[in-house]
Amino acid sequence: MCIRSNRADGHQPSFRLEFRSGSGASGLACWLALPETVAHDAIPLVAVHGIRRGAELQAALFARRATALGRPVIAPIFDKARWLGYQQVLLCGRADLALLDLILSLRRNGIVRSEQIDLFGFSGGAQFAHRFAMLHPERIANLSIASPGWYTFPDDASYPYGLWPRPDFEDVWSYRMVNSLDQFLSIPMQVCVGEKDCKRDKNTRSGNAIDAQQGSHRLDRARRWTGALRAAARQLSVNPDIKFHILPNCGHDFEACVRQGGLDRIVVPHPSPGQCRGGCSATARAACFRSRQRSSTKLEEAIL
């Protein structure tokens, strides 16, 4: 176990970064960002890494804002040896069940205190996050995704491009996704992408069929997916809460999206002084709130 702590500066509650190893054949290791006191009503933020496996960085960059609410940050590690295709959730082992097992373990330890989680993912982690939410919508309080290379659309294309069962073998999860689509579309969602994330790379799945369905690059695909969700919601008479954010001056880099694009402020909105659940004093909470007001930047929200 590896533990590191920040030093409280009088304006922010302190937290510690802690690495926990996995156990068992499918046990996930994780990085945790833990406040001094976990609030009794805290919804944990689960932040899923991309293919670079930057779990520690995600936990660290979300820690300050989350700990102001007394909320833990859980950054699972899907290692290459066992979870090479974790982004697709179901087709290369049950990555969804591994995450649920991790949450259950942390609940037994008192770190997780709610049935639901806020789920975030960047790049490959965003692929995992939205597919996990489609499969388990009842477990998600809020969904935030940033810059996946491609998506599962709410249509009759075969999974993972759409929700329909694959023709080469039978499954039960596709039917579950179809049947719970209205519940998925009712989840508050933040769809984020960098303003400059419009270049194809080796990790951008491409081809005539997927380009026709989703677009040619991440920015275009994020717009199309958001529009497809809103259209599907209208068909199902669901009133969606789906916001689309373009992160200014950002490409495909998680740290830049946080530090330059304000991604952390979207994923973990800062509380007002009266809402803060952290371990800081009322004076520190008020200072934190004033700081938020001064540093808040206006992000572009595209209305499709």
N, C-alpha and C positions, 0 to 999 in steps of 0.2 A: 504494500500500500504506500502510495506517495501522497504527501499532504503539503500544500503550500498555502500561505495566508497572505492577503493584502494587508496594508497598514491603514487603519481608519484615519481619515484626515479631519474629523469633526463635522464634516458635511455629508458623508456617505457612511452607511452601515458597513461594517467589515464582513468579509466572507472568506471562505477557504476553498481552494481547488484541491480535489482529492481524486486519485486514480484508484479504481476498484477492478481487480482482475475478475475474469469470468470463471465459472465453474461448470463442470459437466461437458458433454459433447457439443452442445449448442449454446452454452452459457456465454453471454455477451459481457466483455469488459466495458468499462465506461469511465468517462471523466465526469465528476460532479462539481458544481459550484454551489456551495451551501452557505446560507446566511447563518448568523449566530443563533437565530431562533426561527424555525420553520413555522409560519403562521398556521393556525388550525384550519383555516379555510383556503390555504394556498393551493392553487392549481399548478403543478410542475410544468416547466417548459422542457420538452424533449426536442433536442436539436440534432438533426441527422446530417452527418458529413457527406461530402462528395467522394469521388474515387481517389482523391489524395489522402483521404482518411484524417482530415484535420479536426478531429473531435476536441482535442484540448483547446485549440484556438477558438472554436465556437463556444465552448463553455466559458472561457475567459472573457470573450467580448460581449456576451450577454449577461455576465454575472452582476455587474454593477447595477443595472436597471432592475434585474429580477430580484436581487436581494433587498432593494428598497421596498418591495412588497412582501418580503419574507418568503419568497418563492425559490425553490431549488431549480437548478438547471441540470438536466441529465443529457449527456452526450454519449450515446452508445457507440461502440466500435465494431463495425462489421469487417472483420479482418479478411484479407485476400484469400487465405488458405481455406476458410470454410464458407465464406459468403461472397464469392466473386461476383455473383449476379444479384446481390441483395436489392438492387434498384427495382427489379421486377416483382419483388415481394414473395411470389409464389412459385416461380418456374425453376428456381435453383435452390431448393430447400424452402422451408417456411420461415422466412425472415420475420414475418409478422408475429408468429408465435414466440420467436426468440425475444422480441422486444416486449411482448406481453409478460413473458417469464421474468425479464429483468425488472419490469415495473412492479410485479408481484413481490419479488425479492426485496425491493426497496420499500415497498409498503410494509412488509414484515419488520423492517428495520426502523420504521417511523419516519422515513424521509419523504415518502409519498403518502398523502393523507386524503386523496380524492379519487373517485372512480374515473374521472375524466382527466385528460391532459391537453395542454396546448402543444401542437405539433408543428415543428419547423423543419425544413430541409433546404439545402443549397445544392444546386447542380444535380448530381446523382442522388443525393439525399432528398431533393425535391421530388424526383421521380418516385422514390420510396414513399415519401410522406403522403402524396396525393393518392397513391394506390392503396396504402394502408388505410387512409380515411375512407376511401370508397368501400373497403371491405369491412371496416369496423367503425362506422360513423357514430355509433352510440358512445364510443370512447373519446371522442374529440370535442373539446369545448371551442377551440379556435384552430384554424389551419392557416399557416403562412408558408408559402413556397417561393423560392427565388431561383430563377435561371436554370430550370431543367432543360436538358437537350431535346426531350420529346415527352409526350403526354399520352395518357389513356383518355380517349375522348368518350363522351356519353352517347355513343352510337352503337350500331350493330356490327361494327368491325370486330374481328376476333381479338381476344385479349393477347397481348397487352396494348394493342392499338385502340381497341374499343372494349366493350363489356361482354361481347358475345363469346360463348365457348369456342375453343379452338377445334378445328375439324379433325385433327389428328389424334385427339384423345378426349375422353370425357372428364369433366371436372364439376365440382359443386360450387366453387367460389364465384364463377361468372354469374350463375343464377342468383347468388346472394347479392352481388353487386347490382344487378339489374333490379332486384326486388327492393333494395334499400337506396336506390338512386335519389328518391325524394328526400330521404333523411340526410344523405350526403349533401345535397344542394341547399339544405337548410343550415349548414354549418357556416358561421361567419368566416370569411376567407380573405386573405391578402395574397394577391398574385403580383410578384415583384420581378423586375428584370432591369439590367443596366441599360442605360441609354445607348451605350456603344457596344452592347453585346449582340452585334449583328453580323458577326463573321463566322463562317462555317469552319469547324476544325475536325480533327480525327474522331472526337467524341460526340459529334453531332450526327446522329443516325440519319442517313439520307437515302434517297431512292425516289423513283417516280411516284410510287403510291403514297409514301409518307409525306413527301413534299407537297403533293396535291392536297392531302388531308390537312396538314399542319402548318405548312409554310417552309421557307428555306433556311431560316436562322432563328435563334432563340427569341429575339424581340418579336418577330412576326408570329412565332408559334405561341408565345404568351398571350398576345392579343387574340388570336383565333380561339385558343382554348377558353379564355375568359368569355368570349362571345358565345361559344358553344354551350358553356354552362348556363349562361343567362337565357339562351334560347330554350334549352332543355327544361329549365325551371319554369318558364312561361307555359310550356306544354303540359307540365305537371301541376300547374296552379300553385307553384311555390314562390314565395316572395324572397328572393335571394339577398344575401348581404355579402356581395363579392366586390372587392375593391381592387383596382388595377393600378399599380404604381410603377412609374419609370424612374429609376434612380439616376440622378443627373451626373454626367461625366464619369460613369462607371462602365467598365467592361465586365469580363467574366472572372472576377476576383472577389472572394468573400470578404477579406479584410477591407479592401477598398470600398465595397458596397456598404460596410458598416461605418467606416471612418469618414468617407466622403459622401456617401449617398443616404445616410441616415437609416439604414436597414434595421438597426437595433431599435430605433424609436418606433418603427412600424410594428415589429414583432412583439416588443415589450413596451407598450405605451406607458409613460411615466404617470404615476398617480398624483392626484392633488394631495395637499398636506393631510386632509381628513381621511384619505383612502390609504395612506401609506401603512404597511404592515411590518416594516423593517424594525431593526433593533436600535434605531437612532432616536434622538430626542426630538421633541416638537420643534425646537429651534432649528435643528439640523434638517428636519423635514421641510420647514418653510424655506430654508436656504436652498435646499435641493429643488423645490418647486420654482423659486425665482431663477435658479440657474437654467432649469428646463425652459422657462419662458424666454430667457435671453438667447439661448442656443438653438431654439427650435427653428428649423428651416422648412420652407414650404416645398413639399414634394409634388411633382406633377401627378395628378390622378386623371387618367384618360377615361372618359365616358364613352363606352362603345354603343 
